[in-house]
C-alpha cells in the first residue's frame, strides 16, 4: 500500500469516527427534551454556549483556511510538474476543507443542546 492510499484510508477512518461520534452525541444528547419535559437554562450558560459555538466555527474556519492555503500551494507546485495528479490533489484540498465542516457540525450540536 502506497503512502497516498494509506493517507486516504486514515483520513476516511477518522472522518467516519468523527461523524459516528457526532451522530451518537446528537441522538443521546437530551432525553428530557425528547420526552417533552420543559428544561430551563441559566442565561449565562446560554451565553457561554453561543460563544463556544462561535469559537468552534470560527477557529475551525481559520484552521481550514490555513490548511487549504498550505495544501493548495503544494498542489499547484506539484501540478506544474505532473498535471496527471489533479484528481489526487483535489481530494487532498477537499480533506483540508473538511476541517471547517467539522467545526460547523460542532457548532450545530452545541446549538442543538442549548435549544
C-alpha positions, 0 to 999 in steps of 0.5 A: 500500500502506497503512502497516498492510499494509506493517507486516504484510508486514515483520513476516511477512518477518522472522518467516519469516527468523527461523524459516528461520534457526532451522530451518537452525541446528537441522538443521546444528547437530551432525553428530557427534551425528547420526552417533552419535559420543559428544561430551563437554562441559566442565561449565562450558560446560554451565553457561554454556549453561543460563544463556544459555538462561535469559537468552534466555527470560527477557529475551525474556519481559520484552521481550514483556511490555513490548511487549504492555503498550505495544501493548495500551494503544494498542489499547484507546485506539484501540478506544474510538474505532473498535471496527471495528479489533479484528481489526487490533489483535489481530494487532498484540498477537499480533506483540508476543507473538511476541517471547517465542516467539522467545526460547523457540525460542532457548532450545530450540536452545541446549538442543538443542546442549548435549544 
